[in-house]
């Protein structure tokens, strides 16, 4: 019973850390269209597939770490969650960098 409680505590603690990554991705999903409008790119150029991928990555990595940790000792579960958190953060930064590369540019022509 004690190991079940410890496992649940670890899963909840890392779930909150993964939820932070999801929160950041959702804020990008909400704020980026307004930024595109403000910058003059228009909402038609928003990379929606990239924003949705940014939200899905932390959720998918958490579920994968949870599944890989089933039946393993607590320390292995913690290591899997730490590695999963690092992978989700790195992929999240990659999504942000890819958006920067894909963003349309505005050429200002002097009159």
TITORSE-671486 format. One record per residue (C-alpha): residue number from 0; x, y, z. Coordinates in steps of 0.05 Angstrom, whole numbers, plus 5000, padded with zeros to 4 digits. Example, Ala and Ser with C-alpha at 12.3 -4.5 7.8 and 13.67 -1.06 7.14 Angstrom:
+-----+------+------+------+
: num :    x :    y :    z :
+-----+------+------+------+
:   0 : 5246 : 4910 : 5156 :
:   1 : 5273 : 4979 : 5143 :
+-----+------+------+------+
This chain:
+-----+------+------+------+
: num :    x :    y :    z :
+-----+------+------+------+
:   0 : 5000 : 5000 : 5000 :
:   1 : 5057 : 5047 : 5016 :
:   2 : 5088 : 5039 : 4946 :
:   3 : 5021 : 5054 : 4914 :
:   4 : 5016 : 5119 : 4952 :
:   5 : 5088 : 5137 : 4935 :
:   6 : 5076 : 5121 : 4862 :
:   7 : 5013 : 5164 : 4861 :
:   8 : 5050 : 5221 : 4895 :
:   9 : 5106 : 5218 : 4843 :
:  10 : 5056 : 5215 : 4785 :
:  11 : 5017 : 5275 : 4813 :
:  12 : 5080 : 5316 : 4826 :
:  13 : 5106 : 5304 : 4756 :
:  14 : 5036 : 5313 : 4728 :
:  15 : 5037 : 5383 : 4755 :
:  16 : 5104 : 5397 : 4722 :
:  17 : 5078 : 5370 : 4656 :
:  18 : 5015 : 5412 : 4666 :
:  19 : 5059 : 5473 : 4667 :
:  20 : 5085 : 5456 : 4598 :
:  21 : 5013 : 5445 : 4574 :
:  22 : 4994 : 5513 : 4604 :
:  23 : 5050 : 5547 : 4566 :
:  24 : 5029 : 5513 : 4501 :
:  25 : 4957 : 5533 : 4511 :
:  26 : 4977 : 5605 : 4524 :
:  27 : 5016 : 5603 : 4458 :
:  28 : 4954 : 5574 : 4425 :
:  29 : 4912 : 5632 : 4451 :
:  30 : 4961 : 5689 : 4444 :
:  31 : 4996 : 5675 : 4378 :
:  32 : 4936 : 5691 : 4332 :
:  33 : 4929 : 5759 : 4365 :
:  34 : 5004 : 5771 : 4356 :
:  35 : 4999 : 5752 : 4282 :
:  36 : 4942 : 5803 : 4275 :
:  37 : 4981 : 5856 : 4312 :
:  38 : 5043 : 5844 : 4270 :
:  39 : 5004 : 5847 : 4206 :
:  40 : 5011 : 5775 : 4185 :
:  41 : 4937 : 5759 : 4192 :
:  42 : 4902 : 5700 : 4225 :
:  43 : 4905 : 5661 : 4160 :
:  44 : 4980 : 5651 : 4169 :
:  45 : 4977 : 5622 : 4239 :
:  46 : 5011 : 5553 : 4241 :
:  47 : 4953 : 5518 : 4277 :
:  48 : 4982 : 5449 : 4267 :
:  49 : 5045 : 5471 : 4303 :
:  50 : 5007 : 5502 : 4361 :
:  51 : 4964 : 5439 : 4370 :
:  52 : 5027 : 5397 : 4368 :
:  53 : 5056 : 5440 : 4423 :
:  54 : 4996 : 5424 : 4467 :
:  55 : 4997 : 5350 : 4451 :
:  56 : 5071 : 5337 : 4463 :
:  57 : 5073 : 5344 : 4539 :
:  58 : 5009 : 5303 : 4546 :
:  59 : 5035 : 5247 : 4501 :
:  60 : 5103 : 5246 : 4535 :
:  61 : 5071 : 5242 : 4604 :
:  62 : 5027 : 5184 : 4583 :
:  63 : 5086 : 5148 : 4552 :
:  64 : 5128 : 5158 : 4616 :
:  65 : 5069 : 5134 : 4658 :
:  66 : 5061 : 5071 : 4615 :
:  67 : 5135 : 5056 : 4613 :
:  68 : 5138 : 5062 : 4689 :
:  69 : 5084 : 5011 : 4703 :
:  70 : 5110 : 4954 : 4745 :
:  71 : 5178 : 4985 : 4755 :
:  72 : 5211 : 5008 : 4820 :
:  73 : 5197 : 5078 : 4844 :
:  74 : 5266 : 5105 : 4827 :
:  75 : 5259 : 5081 : 4755 :
:  76 : 5192 : 5116 : 4751 :
:  77 : 5222 : 5181 : 4776 :
:  78 : 5279 : 5175 : 4725 :
:  79 : 5229 : 5162 : 4669 :
:  80 : 5188 : 5223 : 4689 :
:  81 : 5250 : 5267 : 4693 :
:  82 : 5274 : 5244 : 4625 :
:  83 : 5203 : 5253 : 4598 :
:  84 : 5200 : 5324 : 4626 :
:  85 : 5266 : 5340 : 4593 :
:  86 : 5242 : 5311 : 4527 :
:  87 : 5176 : 5349 : 4530 :
:  88 : 5211 : 5414 : 4547 :
:  89 : 5262 : 5405 : 4490 :
:  90 : 5207 : 5389 : 4440 :
:  91 : 5167 : 5448 : 4465 :
:  92 : 5226 : 5494 : 4452 :
:  93 : 5234 : 5462 : 4384 :
:  94 : 5162 : 5478 : 4368 :
:  95 : 5173 : 5551 : 4387 :
:  96 : 5237 : 5553 : 4345 :
:  97 : 5201 : 5522 : 4286 :
:  98 : 5146 : 5574 : 4291 :
:  99 : 5199 : 5628 : 4288 :
: 100 : 5228 : 5597 : 4224 :
: 101 : 5160 : 5588 : 4192 :
: 102 : 5134 : 5657 : 4210 :
: 103 : 5121 : 5699 : 4149 :
: 104 : 5162 : 5762 : 4144 :
: 105 : 5138 : 5831 : 4126 :
: 106 : 5181 : 5869 : 4078 :
: 107 : 5176 : 5944 : 4090 :
: 108 : 5184 : 5983 : 4026 :
: 109 : 5198 : 6057 : 4034 :
: 110 : 5150 : 6104 : 3999 :
+-----+------+------+------+
